[in-house]
């Protein structure tokens, strides 16, 4: 076999290993979506921090942290009040325990990634008000309503460096508000260009 084929097989093997490693963690990032987050955290352009808006029990956090750790890059700042927010209040774990924070910590510990993550127990807007550092990778996966996605992006986008990547989750998954804001953003702001779609995620890049 030629070297390029072997390289592709190694990619498949890495994906399968990580998918199995994170399989038991509850969440809504599936298959190649997680692997895409891992690649962006490991190899994405720019210099700055990684910020995740919406962490639940840490599945997407693990993919991001695995990528950044594998390449000796920044920690993942996981922003979530861990109370289910407006969309997940009816989930059994919230009804029974009031928080997912201890599950989040346990899950990250179980896969040896807690050292690569800085949890921020706050709403997105509360955390953004205290934030001061440049961001190279922003993952928006909180409340998927139009108003919330708009507020998340507008609160965090001032910190994006040139070439920064922004991943919007569920903009192709039936959330009309998230899709509408995403489409409006690209139509009105020439600084941002769509660069990829993976599953229900779309990825844009700041050009200037």
C-alpha positions as CSV (number, residue, x, y, z in Angstrom):
1,X,0.0,0.0,0.0
2,X,1.1,3.6,-0.6
3,X,1.9,6.0,2.2
4,X,-1.2,8.2,1.6
5,X,-3.4,5.2,2.0
6,X,-1.7,4.3,5.3
7,X,-2.1,7.8,6.5
8,X,-5.9,7.6,5.8
9,X,-6.1,4.3,7.7
10,X,-4.4,5.9,10.7
11,X,-7.0,8.6,10.7
12,X,-9.8,6.0,10.7
13,X,-8.1,4.1,13.5
14,X,-7.7,7.3,15.6
15,X,-11.3,8.2,15.0
16,X,-12.5,4.7,16.0
17,X,-10.4,4.7,19.2
18,X,-11.7,8.1,20.4
19,X,-15.3,7.2,19.5
20,X,-15.0,4.1,21.7
21,X,-13.3,6.1,24.4
22,X,-16.1,8.6,24.7
23,X,-19.0,6.3,23.8
24,X,-20.5,6.1,27.3
25,X,-20.6,9.9,27.9
26,X,-24.1,11.2,27.4
27,X,-24.5,14.0,24.8
28,X,-25.6,15.0,21.3
29,X,-22.3,15.1,19.4
30,X,-22.3,12.2,17.1
31,X,-19.5,10.4,15.2
32,X,-17.6,12.5,12.9
33,X,-18.9,15.7,14.5
34,X,-16.8,15.0,17.5
35,X,-13.8,14.0,15.4
36,X,-14.2,17.3,13.5
37,X,-14.0,19.2,16.8
38,X,-11.0,17.2,17.8
39,X,-9.2,18.2,14.6
40,X,-10.1,21.8,14.9
41,X,-8.8,21.9,18.5
42,X,-5.6,20.2,17.5
43,X,-4.8,21.9,14.2
44,X,-7.0,24.9,13.8
45,X,-5.4,28.2,12.7
46,X,-4.6,31.2,14.9
47,X,-3.3,31.8,18.3
48,X,-5.8,32.1,21.2
49,X,-8.1,30.2,23.5
50,X,-10.7,27.5,22.9
51,X,-14.2,28.3,24.2
52,X,-17.2,26.0,24.3
53,X,-20.6,27.4,25.0
54,X,-22.8,24.6,26.4
55,X,-21.1,21.5,27.8
56,X,-23.9,19.4,29.4
57,X,-22.0,16.2,30.6
58,X,-18.8,16.8,28.7
59,X,-19.0,14.7,25.5
60,X,-18.1,17.6,23.1
61,X,-15.7,18.9,25.7
62,X,-13.8,15.6,25.7
63,X,-13.4,15.7,21.9
64,X,-12.1,19.3,22.0
65,X,-9.8,18.6,25.0
66,X,-8.4,15.4,23.3
67,X,-7.5,17.4,20.2
68,X,-5.9,20.3,22.1
69,X,-4.0,18.0,24.4
70,X,-2.7,15.8,21.6
71,X,-1.0,18.8,20.0
72,X,0.1,20.6,23.2
73,X,-2.3,23.5,22.7
74,X,-4.6,25.5,24.9
75,X,-7.0,24.3,27.5
76,X,-10.7,24.2,26.7
77,X,-12.9,26.8,28.6
78,X,-16.2,25.0,29.1
79,X,-18.9,27.5,29.7
80,X,-22.2,26.2,31.2
81,X,-24.4,26.9,34.2
82,X,-24.8,23.1,34.4
83,X,-28.5,23.6,35.4
84,X,-30.0,22.5,32.1
85,X,-30.7,26.0,30.9
86,X,-34.1,26.8,29.4
87,X,-34.0,23.9,27.0
88,X,-33.1,21.0,29.2
89,X,-34.9,21.7,32.5
90,X,-37.1,18.7,32.0
91,X,-34.2,16.2,31.6
92,X,-34.4,13.6,34.4
93,X,-30.9,14.4,35.8
94,X,-31.9,18.1,36.2
95,X,-35.2,17.2,37.8
96,X,-33.6,14.8,40.2
97,X,-30.2,16.4,40.9
98,X,-30.5,20.1,39.8
99,X,-27.1,20.0,38.0
100,X,-24.9,18.0,35.7
101,X,-21.6,19.5,37.0
102,X,-20.5,16.5,39.0
103,X,-21.2,14.2,36.0
104,X,-19.2,16.5,33.8
105,X,-16.2,16.4,36.2
106,X,-16.5,12.6,36.6
107,X,-16.7,12.0,32.8
108,X,-13.6,14.2,32.1
109,X,-11.7,12.5,34.9
110,X,-12.6,9.0,33.7
111,X,-10.9,9.7,30.3
112,X,-8.0,11.6,31.8
113,X,-8.9,15.0,30.3
114,X,-9.8,17.1,33.3
115,X,-6.4,18.7,33.3
116,X,-7.1,20.1,29.8
117,X,-10.3,21.8,30.7
118,X,-11.2,25.0,32.7
119,X,-14.9,24.8,33.6
120,X,-16.7,28.1,33.9
121,X,-19.9,27.7,35.9
122,X,-21.9,30.6,34.5
123,X,-24.3,31.5,31.7
124,X,-22.7,32.4,28.4
125,X,-23.4,36.1,28.8
126,X,-22.1,36.2,32.4
127,X,-18.9,34.5,31.3
128,X,-18.4,36.8,28.3
129,X,-18.7,39.9,30.5
130,X,-15.7,38.7,32.5
131,X,-13.7,37.4,29.5
132,X,-10.6,39.3,28.2
133,X,-8.5,36.9,26.1
134,X,-8.3,36.3,22.3
135,X,-10.1,33.2,21.0
136,X,-9.1,31.0,18.1
137,X,-11.9,28.4,18.3
138,X,-15.4,29.1,19.5
139,X,-18.0,26.3,19.7
140,X,-21.6,27.5,20.1
141,X,-23.9,24.8,21.4
142,X,-26.1,26.4,24.1
143,X,-29.7,27.4,23.8
144,X,-30.6,27.0,20.1
145,X,-33.3,29.8,20.0
146,X,-32.7,32.7,17.6
147,X,-32.2,35.2,20.4
148,X,-29.8,33.0,22.4
149,X,-27.6,32.1,19.4
150,X,-27.5,35.7,18.4
151,X,-26.6,36.8,22.0
152,X,-23.9,34.1,22.3
153,X,-22.2,35.1,19.0
154,X,-22.4,38.8,19.7
155,X,-21.1,38.4,23.2
156,X,-18.1,36.3,22.2
157,X,-17.2,37.4,18.6
158,X,-15.3,40.6,19.7
159,X,-12.6,38.2,21.1
160,X,-12.1,36.3,17.8
161,X,-8.7,36.6,16.2
162,X,-8.3,36.8,12.4
163,X,-8.6,33.2,11.0
164,X,-10.5,32.1,14.1
165,X,-13.1,29.4,13.5
166,X,-16.6,29.4,14.9
167,X,-18.6,26.1,15.0
168,X,-22.4,26.4,15.2
169,X,-24.0,23.2,16.3
170,X,-27.6,22.2,15.3
171,X,-27.9,24.8,12.5
172,X,-29.0,22.0,10.2
173,X,-30.8,19.9,12.8
174,X,-34.3,21.4,12.8
175,X,-33.7,24.4,15.1
176,X,-35.2,27.1,13.0
177,X,-34.0,30.0,15.2
178,X,-30.4,28.8,15.1
179,X,-30.5,28.3,11.3
180,X,-32.1,31.7,10.7
181,X,-29.5,33.6,12.8
182,X,-26.6,31.7,11.1
183,X,-27.9,32.5,7.6
184,X,-28.5,36.2,8.6
185,X,-24.9,36.5,10.0
186,X,-23.3,35.2,6.8
187,X,-25.5,37.4,4.6
188,X,-24.8,40.6,6.5
189,X,-21.2,40.3,7.7
190,X,-18.5,39.9,5.0
191,X,-15.8,39.1,7.6
192,X,-17.2,35.6,8.0
193,X,-17.1,32.8,5.4
194,X,-18.5,29.3,5.7
195,X,-15.6,26.8,5.4
196,X,-17.2,23.4,6.2
197,X,-20.3,21.4,7.2
198,X,-20.0,18.3,9.3
199,X,-23.2,16.5,10.3
200,X,-25.5,19.1,11.9
201,X,-22.6,21.5,12.5
202,X,-21.5,24.4,10.3
203,X,-18.1,26.1,10.6
204,X,-17.3,29.7,9.7
205,X,-14.0,31.5,9.7
206,X,-13.2,35.1,10.4
207,X,-11.3,36.5,7.4
208,X,-10.3,39.9,8.8
